[in-house]
Amino acid sequence: MVEHATVVHAVLSDTVHPAGWVEHEPTGHAVVRCTCGLDSSIVTEPLAAQIADDHRRIVAEARTPA
């Protein structure tokens, strides 16, 4: 059973071309979300990775019996 599912979503910039195809360009930003309610809002990708790693570690430590 997964108690927390922490996900990092990259923020992309979409450009729709006249022919109907869409071009997705990375912006260098991301959002971290977790089933526990964590929502980082838009932050830089390196910061998002750090937030996700820290959150996973803190949750794992909280589950470890003292």
Backbone as CSV, one residue per row, in Angstrom:
resi,resn,N_x,N_y,N_z,CA_x,CA_y,CA_z,C_x,C_y,C_z
1,MET,0.837,-1.177,0.000,0.000,0.000,0.000,0.889,1.250,0.000
2,VAL,0.552,2.195,-0.815,1.298,3.451,-0.881,0.550,4.497,-0.065
3,GLU,1.192,4.985,0.991,0.558,6.001,1.819,0.698,7.386,1.204
4,HIS,1.833,7.635,0.590,2.079,8.927,-0.036,2.617,8.676,-1.438
5,ALA,2.069,9.371,-2.402,2.584,9.310,-3.765,2.993,10.735,-4.136
6,THR,4.292,10.993,-4.098,4.812,12.324,-4.401,5.212,12.364,-5.863
7,VAL,4.701,13.355,-6.594,4.935,13.442,-8.031,5.440,14.840,-8.373
8,VAL,6.418,14.889,-9.277,6.924,16.158,-9.789,6.414,16.308,-11.215
9,HIS,5.676,17.373,-11.476,5.147,17.644,-12.805,5.939,18.792,-13.425
10,ALA,6.537,18.558,-14.585,7.245,19.629,-15.286,6.231,20.602,-15.874
11,VAL,6.562,21.878,-15.879,5.712,22.898,-16.471,6.219,23.139,-17.890
12,LEU,5.322,22.989,-18.856,5.686,23.156,-20.253,4.980,24.364,-20.838
13,SER,5.593,24.932,-21.857,4.985,26.013,-22.611,4.528,25.424,-23.939
14,ASP,3.244,25.547,-24.244,2.696,24.978,-25.473,2.531,26.045,-26.541
15,THR,2.947,25.712,-27.759,2.750,26.573,-28.913,1.940,25.783,-29.932
16,VAL,0.750,26.304,-30.271,-0.092,25.642,-31.265,0.221,26.255,-32.621
17,HIS,0.569,25.398,-33.565,0.921,25.852,-34.907,-0.301,25.801,-35.823
18,PRO,-0.318,26.617,-36.871,-1.473,26.673,-37.761,-1.853,25.312,-38.359
19,ALA,-0.904,24.412,-38.520,-1.199,23.102,-39.096,-1.905,22.192,-38.091
20,GLY,-2.023,22.626,-36.822,-2.743,21.861,-35.822,-1.873,21.103,-34.841
21,TRP,-0.576,21.061,-35.067,0.280,20.338,-34.130,0.724,21.268,-33.008
22,VAL,1.072,20.684,-31.878,1.437,21.446,-30.684,2.883,21.148,-30.327
23,GLU,3.625,22.197,-30.034,5.022,22.075,-29.637,5.116,22.340,-28.127
24,HIS,5.690,21.395,-27.383,5.851,21.517,-25.937,7.300,21.884,-25.633
25,GLU,7.506,23.019,-24.999,8.844,23.484,-24.644,8.985,23.505,-23.127
26,PRO,10.062,22.918,-22.596,10.263,22.979,-21.137,10.523,24.416,-20.686
27,THR,10.030,24.742,-19.501,10.210,26.099,-18.961,11.274,26.153,-17.878
28,GLY,11.713,24.966,-17.398,12.666,24.948,-16.293,11.983,25.041,-14.940
29,HIS,10.653,24.926,-14.936,9.886,24.986,-13.698,9.078,23.711,-13.536
30,ALA,8.646,23.449,-12.306,7.871,22.250,-12.014,7.005,22.495,-10.787
31,VAL,6.095,21.543,-10.548,5.218,21.568,-9.382,5.346,20.219,-8.690
32,VAL,5.460,20.227,-7.367,5.509,18.989,-6.583,4.165,18.832,-5.897
33,ARG,3.565,17.645,-6.061,2.288,17.360,-5.404,2.359,15.992,-4.753
34,CYS,1.666,15.859,-3.636,1.627,14.587,-2.913,0.190,14.315,-2.475
35,THR,-0.129,13.049,-2.301,-1.467,12.678,-1.860,-1.764,13.166,-0.442
36,CYS,-0.738,13.559,0.314,-0.951,14.073,1.670,-1.424,15.520,1.662
37,GLY,-1.389,16.172,0.494,-1.824,17.557,0.396,-0.708,18.524,0.054
38,LEU,0.529,18.054,0.012,1.647,18.920,-0.355,1.448,19.451,-1.772
39,ASP,1.584,20.754,-1.948,1.531,21.387,-3.265,2.514,22.550,-3.223
40,SER,3.628,22.409,-3.933,4.704,23.396,-3.847,4.427,24.675,-4.617
41,SER,3.412,24.690,-5.451,3.175,25.725,-6.455,4.337,25.665,-7.457
42,ILE,4.462,26.612,-8.326,5.485,26.558,-9.374,6.828,27.015,-8.820
43,VAL,7.820,26.119,-8.926,9.188,26.402,-8.479,10.152,25.944,-9.575
44,THR,11.426,26.254,-9.425,12.406,25.794,-10.416,12.534,24.272,-10.339
45,GLU,12.936,23.639,-11.445,13.055,22.181,-11.470,14.020,21.635,-10.414
46,PRO,15.204,22.250,-10.225,16.094,21.729,-9.179,15.471,21.826,-7.779
47,LEU,14.755,22.901,-7.504,14.100,23.053,-6.211,12.978,22.026,-6.067
48,ALA,12.240,21.765,-7.137,11.171,20.759,-7.102,11.742,19.385,-6.771
49,ALA,12.860,19.041,-7.374,13.499,17.746,-7.100,13.920,17.674,-5.635
50,GLN,14.445,18.753,-5.097,14.868,18.781,-3.691,13.669,18.671,-2.758
51,ILE,12.587,19.379,-3.071,11.376,19.314,-2.249,10.841,17.888,-2.225
52,ALA,10.783,17.250,-3.395,10.270,15.877,-3.479,11.154,14.912,-2.693
53,ASP,12.460,15.031,-2.846,13.378,14.161,-2.102,13.241,14.363,-0.600
54,ASP,13.202,15.614,-0.167,13.064,15.913,1.266,11.744,15.375,1.808
55,HIS,10.679,15.549,1.045,9.359,15.098,1.491,9.328,13.576,1.622
56,ARG,9.868,12.868,0.632,9.908,11.405,0.700,10.723,10.934,1.912
57,ARG,11.849,11.601,2.168,12.704,11.217,3.297,11.994,11.466,4.623
58,ILE,11.358,12.620,4.762,10.656,12.957,6.004,9.510,11.977,6.252
59,VAL,8.778,11.629,5.206,7.668,10.673,5.356,8.212,9.303,5.756
60,ALA,9.309,8.877,5.141,9.905,7.578,5.472,10.387,7.570,6.924
61,GLU,10.991,8.664,7.376,11.474,8.748,8.760,10.307,8.727,9.736
62,ALA,9.194,9.348,9.365,8.026,9.387,10.248,7.420,7.989,10.406
63,ARG,7.558,7.145,9.385,7.021,5.783,9.447,7.919,4.832,10.216
64,THR,9.184,5.201,10.426,10.131,4.343,11.125,9.851,4.393,12.627
65,PRO,9.622,3.207,13.237,9.352,3.198,14.685,10.570,3.686,15.476
66,ALA,10.303,4.367,16.557,11.381,4.915,17.400,12.023,3.851,18.254
